[in-house]
Each structure stands twice: as C-alpha cells, then as structure tokens.
Amino acid sequence: MDVFEAADSRIACRWFLDKPVDPAIVRDLIGRAARAASGGNLQSWQVYALTGAPLADLKQRVAAHIADHDPRHDDAEYPIYPKTMWEPYKGRREAHGVQLYGALGVGRDDAAGRLAQYKRNFEFFNAPMALFIAIDRKLGPGQWADLGGYIHTLMFLARGYGLDTCPQESWARMHRIVRDFVSMPPEQMLFCALAIGYGDHTHPANSFRSPRAKLTDFCKFMGFE
C-alpha cells in the first residue's frame, strides 16, 4: 500500500474483528511513527500500549465506573471541544453525528441508543490493542501539534499492515482511572487513546466516509495560475 492509499483509506474504525494482532507489529508501528516531524526534535509523545489481560482488566474497571452514569459529563484533562461551537465547525460536527447514528439506525431522539454507542468507546470498539498517548503538561501548542503528527503517522503506517485505527479523545474523560492503571506520572496529561486492530468493514459503524470540505473552503492559492 502506497502512502496516498494509506491516507485515503484511513478511517476512524468503530468496530473491529475478533482477530488478534501480532504484538511485534504494534511495537514496530510505535517505533516507526517516531519519525514524525517534531519541532526542535522535542518528541513530545508518551505512549502506553495495552493488550491481553491488562487491557481486559482496564476495560472492566472503566465499565464499572460508567455503568450507572453518562461519561460524557465526566471532566476531561483538557477542553476536547469549545464550549460554544460556531460555523462551519458546528455544522460539520452535527452532520457527522447524523451519518454515524443514521448508519447505526439510532434516532435523533434515542438518548439511550446514543449513550450506548458512546460507551462503546470504552470497549475500544472490540479492538485487541489499545494505546494511551500522553504529553508533558508544561509543553505548548507547538508540541501538541507534533503530538497530533505522531498519532497520524502511526495511523497511516498501520494501514501498511492492513490494520485500522480509531483515535479516541473520549478517553481523556477517564484520565484518573487510566493514570492509576498505567502508573502515569502527574506531569503527564492523557491526550487520547488509539484502538488498533483489523476493522470489520461490514459493520454499519464503518459503512460511511465522513466528508471533507472543498479545497477552496480552506486553502487560498496565490501564484498557482
């Protein structure tokens, strides 16, 4: 798979097959992704990789925590979205929700169905591998950008192995449980999780592609005539 196909075929996979992933492959991905661009070569990423019994144990702990409440109200380590959304971002987010819940047959007024789908984040959508990605709290916007570059590099490289991924900022709401479980030092902030596995492309949650804005909506060309 070439780099263009890898970028084009990447999706936020929301259901994975019951198929194991070779741990050596994930080790390779984590290491190779470190070639991502990094201003001043600070390499701002910290990664915690879980599979097998530790992953199952963590999921059980989180399931017990969210069993009787809505985790969307748990405080995250950082503001995942602005408190008040505006256009064009508000419309894009809402349209994506329509796509996802429409594909799953969950109605707009089905609060229980929407909550159940959200809670599947904390099952890693059945993925057999999970990464938690953190950053030093004292680092700034430039290093946060580099962190995103690392995550995307890893996701594109995963496609080279035929793997799918799902970046999950929702896990920032479980930072206390994750921190204790992986012994994350207090100076680190949990940014997101990343589910890794072989995607089930027959599952309704993976049956659509979220649209992207037209090139002219976000890029101004000068001297290209």
N, CA, C and O of each residue as an XYZ file, in Angstrom:
900
protein
N       0.848     -1.189      0.000
C       0.000      0.000      0.000
C       0.890      1.247      0.000
O       1.761      1.394      0.858
N       0.663      2.155     -0.978
C       1.492      3.356     -1.001
C       0.929      4.404     -0.044
O      -0.155      4.237      0.515
N       1.681      5.476      0.131
C       1.322      6.470      1.139
C       0.002      7.170      0.809
O      -0.741      7.544      1.717
N      -0.296      7.350     -0.480
C      -1.541      8.005     -0.862
C      -2.739      7.122     -0.529
O      -3.755      7.612     -0.037
N      -2.625      5.836     -0.792
C      -3.710      4.915     -0.464
C      -3.887      4.797      1.039
O      -5.012      4.698      1.527
N      -2.783      4.808      1.777
C      -2.860      4.723      3.234
C      -3.629      5.906      3.805
O      -4.489      5.738      4.670
N      -3.314      7.108      3.314
C      -4.003      8.301      3.803
C      -5.479      8.289      3.419
O      -6.333      8.673      4.218
N      -5.782      7.847      2.197
C      -7.158      7.873      1.708
C      -8.016      6.793      2.358
O      -9.226      6.973      2.503
N      -7.409      5.673      2.751
C      -8.191      4.552      3.279
C      -8.299      4.568      4.802
O      -8.994      3.734      5.382
N      -7.625      5.496      5.443
C      -7.728      5.577      6.901
C      -9.127      6.028      7.300
O      -9.665      6.980      6.733
N      -9.707      5.351      8.266
C     -10.991      5.751      8.832
C     -10.889      5.701     10.355
O      -9.986      5.064     10.899
N     -11.803      6.364     11.032
C     -11.970      6.162     12.468
C     -12.830      4.911     12.613
O     -14.059      4.983     12.584
N     -12.182      3.783     12.768
C     -12.871      2.491     12.765
C     -13.629      2.307     14.076
O     -13.045      2.404     15.156
N     -14.914      2.046     13.980
C     -15.738      1.934     15.184
C     -16.267      0.532     15.428
O     -17.206      0.353     16.204
N     -15.687     -0.454     14.785
C     -15.876     -1.851     15.191
C     -14.782     -2.694     14.548
O     -14.456     -2.537     13.371
N     -14.220     -3.597     15.363
C     -13.096     -4.411     14.926
C     -13.445     -5.889     14.967
O     -14.295     -6.316     15.748
N     -12.790     -6.656     14.132
C     -12.976     -8.100     14.091
C     -12.348     -8.761     15.308
O     -11.440     -8.209     15.930
N     -12.841     -9.949     15.641
C     -12.216    -10.771     16.692
C     -11.004    -11.463     16.087
O     -10.997    -12.679     15.896
N      -9.996    -10.684     15.794
C      -8.794    -11.200     15.143
C      -7.583    -10.600     15.851
O      -7.461     -9.378     15.934
N      -6.694    -11.438     16.359
C      -5.546    -10.905     17.099
C      -4.577    -10.153     16.199
O      -4.521    -10.369     14.989
N      -3.827     -9.276     16.820
C      -2.784     -8.516     16.143
C      -1.446     -8.918     16.738
O      -1.301     -8.997     17.958
N      -0.490     -9.167     15.895
C       0.847     -9.536     16.349
C       1.444     -8.378     17.166
O       1.591     -7.273     16.642
N       1.787     -8.614     18.432
C       2.371     -7.529     19.231
C       3.631     -6.935     18.613
O       3.919     -5.756     18.818
N       4.383     -7.730     17.863
C       5.597     -7.213     17.233
C       5.270     -6.136     16.208
O       6.053     -5.208     16.005
N       4.114     -6.258     15.562
C       3.695     -5.251     14.588
C       3.420     -3.934     15.299
O       3.825     -2.874     14.822
N       2.734     -3.994     16.435
C       2.406     -2.759     17.158
C       3.668     -2.112     17.717
O       3.793     -0.888     17.704
N       4.596     -2.918     18.202
C       5.891     -2.362     18.629
C       6.565     -1.626     17.472
O       7.100     -0.531     17.645
N       6.531     -2.237     16.302
C       7.147     -1.631     15.121
C       6.462     -0.315     14.760
O       7.132      0.664     14.435
N       5.138     -0.290     14.817
C       4.393      0.929     14.492
C       4.733      2.062     15.457
O       4.958      3.199     15.042
N       4.765      1.740     16.735
C       5.048      2.765     17.745
C       6.430      3.370     17.518
O       6.619      4.580     17.642
N       7.388      2.512     17.185
C       8.740      2.995     16.944
C       8.883      3.758     15.650
O       9.505      4.820     15.623
N       8.319      3.239     14.577
C       8.446      3.899     13.267
C       7.742      5.253     13.239
O       8.206      6.180     12.574
N       6.621      5.372     13.961
C       5.883      6.631     13.969
C       6.694      7.759     14.595
O       6.384      8.931     14.385
N       7.717      7.422     15.352
C       8.547      8.444     15.981
C       9.386      9.228     14.973
O      10.074     10.179     15.345
N       9.332      8.837     13.711
C       9.959      9.645     12.653
C       9.074     10.823     12.265
O       9.434     11.591     11.372
N       7.937     10.980     12.909
C       7.065     12.127     12.642
C       7.824     13.424     12.913
O       8.736     13.467     13.738
N       7.429     14.476     12.201
C       8.077     15.771     12.387
C       7.933     16.238     13.829
O       6.888     16.054     14.453
N       9.002     16.848     14.351
C       8.990     17.305     15.733
C       9.833     18.563     15.842
O      11.054     18.510     15.695
N       9.184     19.704     16.101
C       9.895     20.968     16.214
C      10.970     20.912     17.295
O      10.684     20.573     18.444
N      12.205     21.245     16.926
C      13.311     21.171     17.868
C      13.648     19.754     18.284
O      14.441     19.551     19.203
N      13.055     18.766     17.619
C      13.233     17.348     17.942
C      12.862     17.034     19.395
O      13.474     16.173     20.025
N      11.847     17.745     19.923
C      11.445     17.508     21.304
C      10.771     16.156     21.494
O      10.848     15.572     22.575
N      10.104     15.648     20.443
C       9.452     14.337     20.507
C       8.529     14.278     21.738
O       8.821     13.611     22.730
N       7.428     14.988     21.634
C       6.577     15.257     22.798
C       5.673     14.102     23.210
O       4.920     14.240     24.174
N       5.723     12.986     22.524
C       4.777     11.904     22.774
C       5.260     10.947     23.863
O       6.451     10.671     24.005
N       4.286     10.458     24.621
C       4.475      9.370     25.589
C       3.386      8.346     25.305
O       2.215      8.701     25.170
N       3.770      7.073     25.214
C       2.820      6.036     24.787
C       2.772      4.901     25.805
O       3.802      4.454     26.309
N       1.557      4.446     26.095
C       1.328      3.277     26.955
C       0.517      2.285     26.118
O      -0.599      2.596     25.700
N       1.066      1.103     25.874
C       0.444      0.118     24.993
C      -0.098     -1.058     25.808
O       0.616     -1.638     26.626
N      -1.365     -1.400     25.575
C      -2.010     -2.475     26.336
C      -2.656     -3.485     25.395
O      -3.182     -3.135     24.338
N      -2.600     -4.740     25.809
C      -3.328     -5.809     25.131
C      -3.541     -6.936     26.132
O      -3.071     -6.862     27.267
N      -4.242     -7.967     25.716
C      -4.419     -9.140     26.560
C      -5.089     -8.859     27.887
O      -6.039     -8.079     27.963
N      -4.582     -9.508     28.949
C      -5.190     -9.407     30.273
C      -5.192     -7.981     30.829
O      -6.197     -7.566     31.405
N      -4.098     -7.208     30.678
C      -4.151     -5.833     31.192
C      -5.247     -4.989     30.533
O      -5.927     -4.214     31.205
N      -5.413     -5.143     29.224
C      -6.451     -4.385     28.531
C      -7.836     -4.807     29.012
O      -8.704     -3.963     29.232
N      -8.040     -6.100     29.175
C      -9.334     -6.592     29.657
C      -9.615     -6.080     31.062
O     -10.750     -5.722     31.376
N      -8.599     -6.042     31.905
C      -8.758     -5.550     33.273
C      -9.150     -4.078     33.279
O     -10.061     -3.676     34.003
N      -8.463     -3.282     32.476
C      -8.784     -1.860     32.412
C     -10.213     -1.641     31.933
O     -10.933     -0.822     32.502
N     -10.629     -2.353     30.906
C     -11.990     -2.192     30.384
C     -13.030     -2.546     31.450
O     -14.077     -1.904     31.525
N     -12.756     -3.544     32.261
C     -13.676     -3.911     33.327
C     -13.791     -2.796     34.355
O     -14.884     -2.501     34.839
N     -12.664     -2.177     34.688
C     -12.682     -1.089     35.665
C     -13.484      0.103     35.143
O     -14.271      0.705     35.874
N     -13.275      0.427     33.890
C     -13.999      1.555     33.312
C     -15.477      1.229     33.175
O     -16.327      2.084     33.423
N     -15.790      0.001     32.781
C     -17.201     -0.405     32.655
C     -17.933     -0.255     33.988
O     -19.081      0.186     34.019
N     -17.277     -0.619     35.079
C     -17.888     -0.468     36.399
C     -18.095      1.006     36.722
O     -19.097      1.380     37.333
N     -17.150      1.834     36.313
C     -17.239      3.270     36.599
C     -18.389      3.937     35.849
O     -19.056      4.816     36.395
N     -18.626      3.527     34.604
C     -19.627      4.203     33.778
C     -20.977      3.485     33.758
O     -21.894      3.901     33.049
N     -21.096      2.417     34.529
C     -22.306      1.588     34.453
C     -23.573      2.364     34.773
O     -24.618      2.128     34.165
N     -23.489      3.286     35.720
C     -24.704      3.952     36.189
C     -24.721      5.447     35.927
O     -25.495      6.171     36.554
N     -23.883      5.927     35.012
C     -23.945      7.353     34.694
C     -23.455      7.613     33.276
O     -22.941      6.719     32.604
N     -23.625      8.849     32.841
C     -23.267      9.261     31.486
C     -21.837      9.812     31.491
O     -21.603     10.896     32.027
N     -20.880      9.087     30.907
C     -19.485      9.533     30.958
C     -19.223     10.791     30.138
O     -18.155     11.391     30.256
N     -20.180     11.197     29.310
C     -19.996     12.430     28.546
C     -19.941     13.658     29.457
O     -19.531     14.741     29.037
N     -20.364     13.468     30.717
C     -20.333     14.572     31.677
C     -19.102     14.535     32.576
O     -18.915     15.423     33.407
N     -18.261     13.512     32.417
C     -17.021     13.455     33.193
C     -16.057     14.525     32.685
O     -15.982     14.785     31.484
N     -15.335     15.131     33.591
C     -14.369     16.155     33.206
C     -13.169     15.529     32.498
O     -12.585     14.554     32.972
N     -12.821     16.105     31.366
C     -11.634     15.661     30.634
C     -10.411     16.423     31.132
O     -10.536     17.413     31.852
N      -9.248     15.958     30.748
C      -7.997     16.615     31.130
C      -7.854     17.985     30.474
O      -7.107     18.834     30.960
N      -8.562     18.197     29.384
C      -8.454     19.447     28.623
C      -9.775     19.634     27.878
O     -10.527     18.668     27.750
N     -10.092     20.832     27.383
C     -11.335     21.028     26.623
C     -11.259     20.319     25.264
O     -10.524     20.744     24.372
N     -12.014     19.255     25.125
C     -11.981     18.495     23.868
C     -12.573     19.326     22.728
O     -12.061     19.300     21.608
N     -13.652     20.062     23.012
C     -14.258     20.977     22.045
C     -14.501     22.314     22.737
O     -14.583     22.367     23.964
N     -14.616     23.388     21.972
C     -15.033     24.657     22.584
C     -16.417     24.511     23.209
O     -17.239     23.731     22.727
N     -16.677     25.263     24.285
C     -17.987     25.174     24.936
C     -19.108     25.578     23.990
O     -20.181     24.975     24.003
N     -18.866     26.596     23.170
C     -19.848     27.036     22.182
C     -19.249     26.859     20.794
O     -18.213     27.448     20.485
N     -19.891     26.058     19.963
C     -19.388     25.785     18.620
C     -19.985     26.786     17.644
O     -21.091     27.280     17.863
N     -19.274     27.088     16.578
C     -19.723     28.034     15.567
C     -19.450     27.435     14.186
O     -18.761     26.425     14.043
N     -20.016     28.094     13.186
C     -19.862     27.601     11.824
C     -18.485     27.985     11.264
O     -17.947     29.042     11.595
N     -17.924     27.123     10.416
C     -18.528     25.918      9.823
C     -18.381     24.663     10.687
O     -18.868     23.595     10.318
N     -17.709     24.791     11.838
C     -17.368     23.617     12.633
C     -18.599     22.955     13.248
O     -18.681     21.729     13.326
N     -19.551     23.773     13.681
C     -20.771     23.237     14.279
C     -21.513     22.355     13.290
O     -21.934     21.252     13.635
N     -21.676     22.834     12.062
C     -22.391     22.071     11.048
C     -21.674     20.783     10.686
O     -22.312     19.753     10.468
N     -20.356     20.836     10.622
C     -19.590     19.634     10.282
C     -19.747     18.570     11.359
O     -19.927     17.389     11.062
N     -19.676     19.004     12.610
C     -19.810     18.037     13.705
C     -21.196     17.420     13.722
O     -21.336     16.208     13.888
N     -22.220     18.242     13.550
C     -23.586     17.730     13.572
C     -23.848     16.778     12.407
O     -24.524     15.761     12.564
N     -23.309     17.118     11.242
C     -23.508     16.254     10.073
C     -22.838     14.899     10.282
O     -23.351     13.866      9.853
N     -21.690     14.920     10.946
C     -21.005     13.655     11.224
C     -21.842     12.791     12.168
O     -21.933     11.577     11.988
N     -22.449     13.417     13.169
C     -23.316     12.670     14.067
C     -24.503     12.054     13.347
O     -24.901     10.926     13.636
N     -25.064     12.803     12.408
C     -26.175     12.280     11.609
C     -25.730     11.049     10.824
O     -26.458     10.059     10.748
N     -24.534     11.112     10.243
C     -24.012      9.963      9.489
C     -23.844      8.740     10.382
O     -24.320      7.652     10.059
N     -23.163      8.931     11.505
C     -22.853      7.797     12.376
C     -24.119      7.169     12.927
O     -24.334      5.967     12.771
N     -24.961      7.968     13.570
C     -26.138      7.385     14.205
C     -27.160      6.918     13.176
O     -27.918      5.981     13.427
N     -27.178      7.577     12.015
C     -28.045      7.110     10.941
C     -27.622      5.737     10.450
O     -28.462      4.869     10.214
N     -26.310      5.541     10.295
C     -25.801      4.240      9.842
C     -26.144      3.139     10.841
O     -26.358      1.988     10.459
N     -26.196      3.501     12.128
C     -26.471      2.521     13.169
C     -27.962      2.362     13.444
O     -28.363      1.516     14.243
N     -28.788      3.182     12.777
C     -30.220      3.108     12.994
C     -30.650      3.676     14.340
O     -31.682      3.287     14.887
N     -29.852      4.597     14.867
C     -30.160      5.230     16.153
C     -30.784      6.596     15.869
O     -30.145      7.466     15.278
N     -32.019      6.776     16.287
C     -32.731      8.013     16.006
C     -32.215      9.194     16.806
O     -31.552      9.026     17.829
N     -32.526     10.384     16.329
C     -32.081     11.605     16.992
C     -32.629     11.707     18.412
O     -31.973     12.279     19.282
N     -33.808     11.168     18.659
C     -34.429     11.242     19.975
C     -34.144     10.013     20.838
O     -34.666      9.891     21.946
N     -33.319      9.110     20.328
C     -32.998      7.881     21.061
C     -31.794      8.134     21.969
O     -30.665      7.770     21.640
N     -32.055      8.761     23.112
C     -30.966      9.123     24.025
C     -30.229      7.899     24.539
O     -29.005      7.913     24.665
N     -30.976      6.836     24.838
C     -30.345      5.622     25.359
C     -29.440      4.983     24.305
O     -28.348      4.512     24.621
N     -29.899      4.969     23.059
C     -29.102      4.390     21.987
C     -27.835      5.176     21.733
O     -26.783      4.590     21.476
N     -27.918      6.489     21.800
C     -26.742      7.333     21.586
C     -25.738      7.162     22.725
O     -24.529      7.129     22.495
N     -26.242      7.056     23.945
C     -25.347      6.847     25.072
C     -24.664      5.495     24.983
O     -23.471      5.382     25.264
N     -25.409      4.469     24.595
C     -24.827      3.129     24.463
C     -23.704      3.127     23.436
O     -22.671      2.493     23.647
N     -23.901      3.837     22.317
C     -22.859      3.914     21.302
C     -21.635      4.658     21.835
O     -20.499      4.254     21.585
N     -21.869      5.738     22.565
C     -20.742      6.478     23.133
C     -19.935      5.597     24.091
O     -18.705      5.641     24.097
N     -20.624      4.811     24.882
C     -19.930      3.955     25.845
C     -19.087      2.883     25.165
O     -18.178      2.332     25.786
N     -19.371      2.576     23.904
C     -18.545      1.593     23.193
C     -17.122      2.109     22.965
O     -16.207      1.328     22.700
N     -16.944      3.431     23.069
C     -15.581      3.952     23.051
C     -14.725      3.259     24.112
O     -13.547      2.981     23.892
N     -15.336      2.988     25.261
C     -14.586      2.468     26.390
C     -14.464      0.946     26.361
O     -13.960      0.328     27.299
N     -14.934      0.362     25.272
C     -14.653     -1.036     24.944
C     -13.623     -1.104     23.812
O     -13.263     -2.188     23.352
N     -13.159      0.055     23.374
C     -12.255      0.166     22.223
C     -12.862     -0.453     20.972
O     -12.151     -0.903     20.074
N     -14.194     -0.468     20.930
C     -14.903     -0.994     19.757
C     -14.423     -2.402     19.385
O     -14.346     -2.756     18.209
N     -14.101     -3.198     20.418
C     -13.712     -4.596     20.240
C     -12.276     -4.762     19.739
O     -11.885     -5.875     19.388
N     -11.492     -3.708     19.694
C     -10.106     -3.815     19.220
C      -9.254     -4.590     20.231
O      -9.463     -4.466     21.437
N      -8.305     -5.382     19.750
C      -7.464     -6.176     20.655
C      -6.249     -5.432     21.187
O      -5.562     -5.930     22.079
N      -5.974     -4.253     20.654
C      -4.821     -3.465     21.076
C      -5.269     -2.036     21.350
O      -6.134     -1.506     20.653
N      -4.679     -1.418     22.363
C      -5.013     -0.034     22.679
C      -3.762      0.710     23.132
O      -2.942      0.181     23.883
N      -3.636      1.933     22.665
C      -2.559      2.806     23.098
C      -3.170      3.984     23.840
O      -4.236      4.476     23.470
N      -2.499      4.427     24.874
C      -2.816      5.690     25.519
C      -1.666      6.639     25.235
O      -0.503      6.307     25.461
N      -1.999      7.817     24.741
C      -0.976      8.759     24.287
C      -1.072     10.018     25.133
O      -2.129     10.639     25.245
N       0.059     10.378     25.725
C       0.099     11.472     26.679
C       1.173     12.484     26.292
O       2.005     12.229     25.421
N       1.137     13.640     26.959
C       2.087     14.718     26.697
C       2.414     15.415     28.013
O       1.574     15.472     28.912
N       3.613     15.938     28.128
C       4.013     16.696     29.308
C       3.151     17.949     29.426
O       2.995     18.688     28.454
N       2.597     18.191     30.601
C       1.687     19.307     30.813
C       2.324     20.669     30.529
O       1.619     21.616     30.181
N       3.632     20.777     30.670
C       4.289     22.066     30.515
C       4.594     22.406     29.057
O       5.021     23.520     28.756
N       4.380     21.462     28.160
C       4.628     21.737     26.748
C       3.480     22.557     26.159
O       2.374     22.585     26.701
N       3.770     23.234     25.022
C       2.820     24.182     24.470
C       2.188     23.765     23.168
O       2.303     22.608     22.763
N       1.507     24.709     22.489
C       0.763     24.405     21.261
C       1.608     23.746     20.181
O       1.126     22.853     19.484
N       2.857     24.169     20.030
C       3.700     23.548     19.008
C       3.904     22.072     19.256
O       3.895     21.274     18.319
N       4.086     21.703     20.509
C       4.307     20.290     20.843
C       3.011     19.489     20.771
O       3.033     18.293     20.478
N       1.869     20.155     21.043
C       0.582     19.481     20.842
C       0.393     19.162     19.355
O      -0.112     18.097     19.000
N       0.801     20.093     18.499
C       0.705     19.838     17.057
C       1.582     18.656     16.669
O       1.175     17.808     15.875
N       2.788     18.600     17.231
C       3.690     17.479     16.949
C       3.090     16.165     17.436
O       3.236     15.132     16.782
N       2.416     16.203     18.580
C       1.769     15.003     19.106
C       0.733     14.481     18.112
O       0.649     13.278     17.863
N      -0.055     15.402     17.547
C      -1.022     15.001     16.525
C      -0.339     14.400     15.312
O      -0.836     13.445     14.715
N       0.816     14.973     14.949
C       1.566     14.421     13.826
C       2.025     13.005     14.099
O       2.002     12.160     13.204
N       2.440     12.737     15.322
C       2.852     11.377     15.691
C       1.682     10.407     15.567
O       1.816      9.320     15.006
N       0.534     10.819     16.100
C      -0.638      9.944     16.069
C      -1.052      9.635     14.635
O      -1.358      8.488     14.309
N      -1.061     10.652     13.781
C      -1.457     10.421     12.391
C      -0.425      9.584     11.651
O      -0.792      8.742     10.831
N       0.840      9.794     11.918
C       1.854      8.955     11.290
C       1.647      7.497     11.660
O       1.749      6.619     10.803
N       1.357      7.231     12.923
C       1.121      5.860     13.366
C      -0.101      5.267     12.665
O      -0.085      4.106     12.255
N      -1.162      6.072     12.531
C      -2.371      5.559     11.885
C      -2.132      5.242     10.410
O      -2.633      4.237      9.906
N      -1.375      6.085      9.719
C      -1.096      5.821      8.311
C      -0.194      4.594      8.161
O      -0.403      3.783      7.259
N       0.800      4.452      9.029
C       1.668      3.278      8.974
C       0.877      2.005      9.264
O       1.163      0.956      8.687
N      -0.104      2.086     10.144
C      -0.924      0.913     10.451
C      -1.628      0.383      9.205
O      -1.812     -0.825      9.059
N      -2.020      1.285      8.310
C      -2.665      0.844      7.080
C      -1.720     -0.009      6.230
O      -2.163     -0.874      5.475
N      -0.421      0.242      6.360
C       0.550     -0.568      5.627
C       0.546     -2.025      6.046
O       0.958     -2.894      5.278
N       0.087     -2.297      7.248
C      -0.064     -3.666      7.741
C      -1.499     -4.168      7.570
O      -1.830     -5.266      8.016
N      -2.344     -3.372      6.931
C      -3.745     -3.756      6.779
C      -4.560     -3.558      8.034
O      -5.659     -4.100      8.153
N      -4.034     -2.780      8.985
C      -4.720     -2.534     10.239
C      -5.548     -1.260     10.169
O      -5.267     -0.363      9.374
N      -6.567     -1.193     11.008
C      -7.373      0.003     11.158
C      -7.172      0.573     12.556
O      -6.690     -0.116     13.455
N      -7.540      1.824     12.729
C      -7.351      2.515     14.000
C      -8.557      3.406     14.302
O      -9.355      3.725     13.421
N      -8.663      3.790     15.558
C      -9.655      4.790     15.938
C      -9.059      5.675     17.021
O      -8.859      5.221     18.148
N      -8.771      6.938     16.696
C      -8.301      7.856     17.728
C      -9.476      8.282     18.595
O     -10.532      8.641     18.074
N      -9.303      8.244     19.925
C     -10.428      8.430     20.835
C     -10.081      9.455     21.927
O      -9.490      9.116     22.952
N     -10.463     10.704     21.681
C     -10.276     11.733     22.703
C     -11.210     11.503     23.888
O     -10.978     12.040     24.971
N     -12.257     10.715     23.693
C     -13.197     10.426     24.775
C     -12.489      9.847     26.003
O     -12.946     10.032     27.131
N     -11.389      9.154     25.783
C     -10.669      8.542     26.906
C     -10.031      9.580     27.818
O      -9.649      9.256     28.943
N      -9.909     10.821     27.357
C      -9.399     11.875     28.242
C     -10.333     12.077     29.433
O      -9.927     12.638     30.451
N     -11.582     11.623     29.310
C     -12.526     11.715     30.429
C     -12.276     10.622     31.471
O     -12.796     10.697     32.585
N     -11.501      9.630     31.121
C     -11.186      8.530     32.041
C      -9.763      8.654     32.573
O      -9.153      7.663     32.975
N      -9.240      9.880     32.574
C      -7.820     10.051     32.874
C      -7.431      9.574     34.269
O      -6.317      9.087     34.461
N      -8.313      9.701     35.230
C      -7.957      9.269     36.585
C      -7.772      7.762     36.656
O      -6.825      7.275     37.274
N      -8.672      7.026     36.025
C      -8.583      5.565     36.028
C      -7.365      5.119     35.235
O      -6.610      4.258     35.685
N      -7.173      5.698     34.065
C      -6.036      5.312     33.220
C      -4.715      5.648     33.910
O      -3.787      4.840     33.914
N      -4.638      6.833     34.488
C      -3.402      7.272     35.146
C      -2.979      6.276     36.217
O      -1.819      5.867     36.283
N      -3.933      5.897     37.048
C      -3.627      4.950     38.119
C      -3.231      3.595     37.552
O      -2.313      2.948     38.056
N      -3.931      3.163     36.494
C      -3.710      1.816     35.962
C      -2.330      1.676     35.322
O      -1.658      0.664     35.522
N      -1.907      2.671     34.560
C      -0.631      2.567     33.834
C       0.518      3.249     34.573
O       1.637      3.314     34.062
N       0.243      3.753     35.768
C       1.252      4.470     36.568
C       1.826      5.668     35.803
O       3.040      5.863     35.737
N       0.927      6.452     35.236
C       1.330      7.657     34.515
C       1.726      8.733     35.521
O       0.953      9.020     36.435
N       2.899      9.334     35.383
C       3.314     10.364     36.340
C       2.444     11.608     36.233
O       1.882     11.883     35.173
N       2.328     12.361     37.322
C       1.411     13.511     37.341
C       1.768     14.612     36.355
O       0.897     15.398     35.981
N       3.023     14.692     35.924
C       3.396     15.746     34.985
C       2.929     15.455     33.561
O       3.047     16.313     32.686
N       2.401     14.257     33.322
C       1.885     13.912     32.005
C       0.370     14.066     31.958
O      -0.321     13.802     32.942
N      -0.138     14.494     30.810
C      -1.569     14.651     30.572
C      -2.012     13.631     29.514
O      -1.400     13.519     28.452
N      -3.065     12.903     29.817
C      -3.608     11.965     28.835
C      -4.315     12.736     27.733
O      -5.266     13.471     27.997
N      -3.852     12.571     26.496
C      -4.494     13.258     25.370
C      -5.586     12.406     24.737
O      -6.707     12.876     24.542
N      -5.266     11.161     24.417
C      -6.261     10.313     23.758
C      -5.854      8.860     23.885
O      -4.776      8.534     24.382
N      -6.737      8.004     23.425
C      -6.427      6.599     23.228
C      -6.459      6.315     21.731
O      -6.988      7.100     20.944
N      -5.885      5.188     21.361
C      -5.914      4.766     19.960
C      -6.179      3.271     19.915
O      -5.353      2.470     20.351
N      -7.345      2.900     19.381
C      -7.676      1.493     19.189
C      -7.006      0.994     17.912
O      -6.986      1.696     16.901
N      -6.462     -0.210     17.959
C      -5.767     -0.792     16.806
C      -6.237     -2.222     16.606
O      -6.295     -3.002     17.556
N      -6.573     -2.565     15.369
C      -6.964     -3.932     15.056
C      -7.347     -4.044     13.591
O      -7.099     -3.141     12.793
N      -7.954     -5.168     13.259
C      -8.441     -5.384     11.899
C      -9.918     -4.982     11.864
O     -10.757     -5.618     12.502
N     -10.220     -3.940     11.127
C     -11.569     -3.402     11.114
C     -12.583     -4.334     10.479
O     -12.291     -5.029      9.505
N     -13.779     -4.336     11.050
C     -14.909     -5.059     10.462
C     -15.609     -4.100      9.502
O     -16.423     -3.277      9.921
N     -15.290     -4.209      8.223
C     -15.826     -3.266      7.247
C     -17.242     -3.612      6.795
O     -17.809     -2.937      5.935
N     -17.810     -4.668      7.378
C     -19.212     -4.977      7.122
C     -20.109     -4.378      8.205
O     -21.334     -4.403      8.082
N     -19.510     -3.848      9.250
C     -20.290     -3.298     10.357
C     -20.863     -1.944      9.955
O     -20.176     -1.154      9.309
N     -22.124     -1.662     10.329
C     -22.737     -0.387      9.938
C     -21.934      0.844     10.377
O     -21.944      1.862      9.685
N     -21.240      0.763     11.515
C     -20.479      1.922     12.000
C     -19.321      2.282     11.084
O     -18.783      3.387     11.144
N     -18.943      1.323     10.227
C     -17.844      1.567      9.284
C     -18.331      1.671      7.845
O     -17.547      1.536      6.906
N     -19.616      1.908      7.680
C     -20.208      1.870      6.339
C     -20.227      3.215      5.625
O     -20.739      3.313      4.510
N     -19.679      4.248      6.249
C     -19.723      5.573      5.625
C     -18.362      6.239      5.727
O     -17.529      5.853      6.548
N     -18.145      7.240      4.888
C     -16.949      8.075      4.965
C     -17.380      9.490      5.280
O     -18.222     10.060      4.586
N     -16.809     10.052      6.320
C     -17.143     11.437      6.640
C     -16.600     12.349      5.558
O     -15.460     12.178      5.127
N     -17.390     13.314      5.109
C     -16.951     14.179      4.003
C     -15.883     15.160      4.464
O     -15.713     15.397      5.659
N     -15.172     15.723      3.503
C     -14.200     16.759      3.778
C     -14.580     18.013      3.005
O     -15.166     17.941      1.925
N     -14.242     19.144      3.564
C     -14.554     20.410      2.910
C     -13.858     20.505      1.562
O     -12.825     19.874      1.337
N     -14.436     21.304      0.665
C     -13.800     21.549     -0.627
C     -12.467     22.243     -0.409
O     -12.296     23.007      0.541
N     -11.531     21.968     -1.298
C     -10.195     22.546     -1.185
C     -10.242     24.067     -1.064
O      -9.506     24.661     -0.277
N     -11.111     24.684     -1.848
C     -11.196     26.146     -1.839
C     -11.829     26.697     -0.566
O     -11.780     27.903     -0.324
N     -12.430     25.820      0.258
C     -13.007     26.263      1.521
C     -11.940     26.524      2.580
O     -12.167     27.283      3.522
N     -10.774     25.894      2.424
C      -9.768     26.037      3.472
C      -8.378     26.407      2.963
O      -7.444     26.542      3.753
N      -8.236     26.571      1.646
C      -6.930     26.926      1.096
C      -7.046     28.069      0.117
O      -7.868     28.027     -0.798
N      -6.231     29.091      0.302
C      -6.162     30.211     -0.636
C      -4.881     30.044     -1.462
O      -3.778     29.996     -0.918
N      -5.050     29.956     -2.771
C      -3.921     29.754     -3.682
C      -3.455     31.092     -4.250
O      -4.269     31.901     -4.695
N      -2.162     31.315     -4.232
C      -1.581     32.532     -4.786
C      -0.389     32.176     -5.679
O       0.541     31.496     -5.245
N      -0.428     32.634     -6.905
C       0.646     32.346     -7.849
C       0.583     30.977     -8.473
O       1.562     30.515     -9.060
N      -0.582     30.303     -8.355
C      -0.722     28.947     -8.909
C      -1.283     28.961    -10.325
O      -1.403     27.909    -10.953
N      -1.631     30.147    -10.837
C      -2.275     30.220    -12.156
C      -1.297     29.756    -13.235
O      -1.643     29.741    -14.416
